[in-house]
């Protein structure tokens, strides 16, 4: 027989769940799992870098295709951005793909994982979190396997308490980690093919990859963190949208010896322009944007020295709908919706 305390507890949880559902905007709640269509919808959840600013959250890109929600990188604040869209960190994310293991690309992963197995519309995962990431050799000792093991150890108390106190099923707290070697297809489901390709983020920052996502005749390529790289151009050629990182600083700051090694690991606006000019996407877009002593106008101007095609400087929650043409939609924070 259920105890009075147990009945009250379940009633309170049900009330909390109902209230939480009301905080998700009615016009975005349907985005939990989009209906399959011929389009690819890309949302820049976070366009920033290691700087902990509220203007740009950490690197994270949501790709919706074939009825799947695929997340590429999990930087700081990713759960907040998903919640703004009405997408559950638990039931709403089908798989997570990491480009490399720098902290700004994985800082939001523990939050995404644990929020995803908590009770509520923002969680309630019913199966393990699927996590993909590069390794020098696909094995049990790959980067994502170490991350999965480390998370389970670091947060074992939370897992134990929530399983006992909130009756969260053991399967929901699991992480299914898949390591892979680059330059190959690493995911092929529901008509969505994800290809990982090696990029050059520096001699010591390996493995590092970018991703190309193909769905029917549509495609989007995400550079990951990289210097100018011929392999990226090879895999991105023919893509509809190329989302590329950029590191821009003023001439004065470029003289500082402390910044030279950092800049050497990334792509300048001039180099990115050369990449865009050779790939010839329908739309080029910047994400993982670093601007030191300079602004977006100068960033665009320097890019256009080599590339005069369509270009967007990414913003958090900017949405790119890839169909017969690419439609850009911007998030209206006041309305909590997209402005056409």
Helices and strands as residue ranges (DSSP letters): H 4-22, G 29-33, E 40-46, E 60-65, E 68-72, H 78-84, E 95-98, H 103-106, H 109-117, E 129-134, H 143-154, H 156-166, G 170-173, E 175-180, E 184-189, E 192-198, E 209-215, E 218-222, H 230-236, E 241-249, G 253-255, H 257-263, H 269-279, E 283-292, H 296-303, E 311-313, E 318-322, E 326-332, E 337-339
